[in-house]
Structure formats: C-alpha cells, structure tokens
Amino acid sequence: MEKERVCNAKRVLLEWVMSLQSLSNEIWFKPFKEGAWGTADVISHFISWDRFVIENRIHPLLKGESFPDIQVVADEVNKEASNYARSGISKEELLEEFSSVRKQLLSEIENIPDSAFRLPYPGNASITLFEYFTGLIQHDETHKQQIIEFLQENKVVE
C-alpha cells in the first residue's frame, strides 16, 4: 500500500511535468522572481535529486548495504542543476531526460519489497522508509506549486 502511494505520486508528477512541453522558451527559462530559479532549473533539480536517490539510497538499500558515507552539499547539487538547465540543453531534451530518470526511479522503487516501507529508514531510525519517500513527494509538490503559481502570475494557465 505504501509503495503504491509513493509510486502513484511520483507518476503523477512525471505526467504533470511532461505537460509543460508547450511552454514557450521565454517562460521555461524565466526566473520566478529576480535571482530565483525558473521552471527549467526546477526540472533539472528533480533530475539531480532523483539520480542521487537512485544511486545513493535505493541501490544500497536493495543490496542490503549501508548508505555511502558521502558529504552532500545541497547548495552545490542545486547550483550544478541550475547550471545544467542553462547550459544550452533544450527544453525538449531536459524534459526527456527528466522523464527517463523519473521512470528509472519508479522502476527502482518498484524493486523495493513492500514490507521495507514500514521499516526504519536506514541511517535514521526515527522515520520509516515510507516517511522518507513522503518527504521527497512533499518536496516535489512544493516545487510543482511554485511553478503553478508562476504560470498563473504570467497568465500562462488559470
């Protein structure tokens, strides 16, 4: 049940992101406000963190290994994601990459046994694996809402 809820939420965001294909390049790259990210940056951000979760959380979990002892500096990961979004990659290429990585994430989540979602999250026994993924879903939804509000402010959607 928990795994199904996680996968459904991740799938819904994938479908929603792919609906952004019709955005103009001007809106795609336009910052939400001065000095802030734009839609392209957020989508690249999703790609970076999905890859991180796949490589550094799900793969070790499936192998019964400890999580890698790495220092994650979120600001650096986010800056790299933003730089990548503005490196010359097209909207279509970035959306395709997002789709591919998110589908890989979904496939990897599907490989996690259902029972594992009720177990303590490795490295933080105060939450379950389901609660960890719920936090990731809330993160997705926060960024989705930012984009929706931006598109409404710019009269792209109602």
C-alpha positions as CSV (number, residue, x, y, z in Angstrom):
1,M,0.0,0.0,0.0
2,E,2.7,2.5,1.0
3,K,4.8,1.6,-2.1
4,E,1.8,2.1,-4.3
5,R,1.1,5.5,-2.9
6,V,4.7,6.6,-3.4
7,C,4.8,5.3,-7.0
8,N,1.5,6.9,-7.8
9,A,2.6,10.3,-6.5
10,K,5.9,10.1,-8.5
11,R,4.0,9.1,-11.6
12,V,1.5,12.0,-11.3
13,L,4.4,14.5,-11.1
14,L,6.0,12.9,-14.1
15,E,2.8,13.3,-16.1
16,W,2.4,16.9,-14.9
17,V,6.0,17.8,-15.8
18,M,5.6,16.4,-19.2
19,S,2.5,18.6,-19.7
20,L,5.0,21.6,-19.6
21,Q,6.2,20.8,-23.1
22,S,4.0,23.5,-24.5
23,L,5.6,26.3,-22.5
24,S,7.5,28.9,-24.5
25,N,11.2,29.0,-24.1
26,E,10.8,32.5,-22.6
27,I,8.6,31.2,-19.8
28,W,10.6,28.0,-19.4
29,F,13.8,29.9,-18.5
30,K,12.2,33.0,-16.9
31,P,13.1,33.2,-13.2
32,F,10.2,33.1,-10.8
33,K,11.5,36.3,-9.4
34,E,14.8,38.2,-9.6
35,G,17.6,35.9,-8.5
36,A,15.4,32.9,-8.3
37,W,15.1,29.7,-10.3
38,G,12.8,29.2,-13.3
39,T,10.9,26.1,-14.4
40,A,14.0,24.7,-16.3
41,D,16.1,24.9,-13.1
42,V,13.4,23.1,-11.1
43,I,13.2,20.3,-13.6
44,S,17.0,19.9,-13.7
45,H,16.9,19.9,-9.9
46,F,14.4,17.0,-10.0
47,I,16.8,15.1,-12.2
48,S,19.8,15.6,-9.9
49,W,17.9,14.5,-6.8
50,D,16.2,11.5,-8.5
51,R,19.7,10.3,-9.6
52,F,21.0,10.8,-6.0
53,V,18.2,8.8,-4.5
54,I,18.6,6.0,-7.1
55,E,22.4,5.7,-6.7
56,N,22.9,6.6,-3.0
57,R,19.7,5.4,-1.4
58,I,17.8,2.8,-3.4
59,H,20.7,0.8,-4.8
60,P,22.4,0.3,-1.4
61,L,19.0,-0.5,0.2
62,L,18.3,-3.2,-2.4
63,K,21.8,-4.7,-1.9
64,G,21.5,-4.7,1.9
65,E,24.4,-2.3,2.1
66,S,24.8,0.9,4.2
67,F,24.3,4.2,2.6
68,P,27.5,5.6,1.2
69,D,29.3,7.9,3.6
70,I,29.3,11.0,1.4
71,Q,29.0,14.6,2.3
72,V,26.1,16.0,0.4
73,V,26.1,19.8,0.0
74,A,22.6,20.5,-1.3
75,D,23.5,24.0,-2.4
76,E,26.2,22.6,-4.7
77,V,23.9,20.0,-6.2
78,N,21.3,22.6,-6.8
79,K,23.7,25.1,-8.3
80,E,25.0,22.3,-10.7
81,A,21.4,21.5,-11.6
82,S,20.7,25.2,-12.4
83,N,23.9,25.5,-14.4
84,Y,23.0,22.4,-16.4
85,A,19.5,23.7,-17.1
86,R,21.1,26.8,-18.6
87,S,24.0,25.1,-20.4
88,G,22.3,25.1,-23.8
89,I,20.2,22.0,-23.3
90,S,16.8,22.4,-24.9
91,K,13.5,22.2,-23.1
92,E,12.7,19.1,-25.0
93,E,16.0,17.4,-24.1
94,L,15.6,18.3,-20.4
95,L,12.1,17.0,-20.3
96,E,13.1,13.8,-22.0
97,E,16.0,13.4,-19.5
98,F,13.6,14.1,-16.6
99,S,11.1,11.5,-18.0
100,S,13.8,8.9,-18.4
101,V,15.3,9.4,-14.9
102,R,11.9,9.6,-13.2
103,K,10.9,6.3,-14.9
104,Q,14.1,4.7,-13.7
105,L,13.4,6.0,-10.2
106,L,9.9,4.4,-10.4
107,S,11.3,1.2,-11.6
108,E,13.8,1.1,-8.7
109,I,11.1,1.9,-6.2
110,E,9.1,-1.0,-7.6
111,N,12.0,-3.3,-6.8
112,I,11.9,-2.4,-3.1
113,P,9.9,-5.0,-1.1
114,D,6.5,-3.7,0.1
115,S,7.4,-4.6,3.7
116,A,10.5,-2.4,3.6
117,F,8.3,0.7,3.5
118,R,7.2,0.1,7.1
119,L,10.7,-0.4,8.4
120,P,13.0,2.2,9.8
121,Y,14.8,4.3,7.3
122,P,18.5,3.2,7.2
123,G,20.6,5.9,8.9
124,N,17.6,7.5,10.7
125,A,15.6,5.0,12.7
126,S,13.1,7.8,13.8
127,I,11.4,7.6,10.4
128,T,10.2,4.8,8.1
129,L,11.2,4.4,4.5
130,F,7.7,5.4,3.6
131,E,8.1,8.6,5.6
132,Y,11.4,9.3,3.8
133,F,9.7,8.9,0.4
134,T,6.7,11.0,1.6
135,G,9.2,13.8,2.3
136,L,10.5,13.5,-1.2
137,I,7.0,13.7,-2.5
138,Q,6.3,16.8,-0.5
139,H,9.5,18.3,-1.9
140,D,8.2,17.6,-5.5
141,E,4.8,19.2,-4.6
142,T,6.4,22.3,-3.2
143,H,8.3,22.9,-6.5
144,K,5.2,22.0,-8.5
145,Q,3.2,24.6,-6.6
146,Q,6.0,27.2,-7.3
147,I,5.7,26.5,-11.0
148,I,1.9,26.6,-11.0
149,E,1.9,30.0,-9.2
150,F,4.5,31.4,-11.5
151,L,2.5,30.3,-14.6
152,Q,-0.7,31.8,-13.1
153,E,1.1,35.1,-12.4
154,N,2.4,35.1,-16.0
155,K,-1.1,34.3,-17.4
156,V,0.1,31.0,-18.9
157,V,-2.5,29.0,-17.0
158,E,-5.6,29.9,-15.0
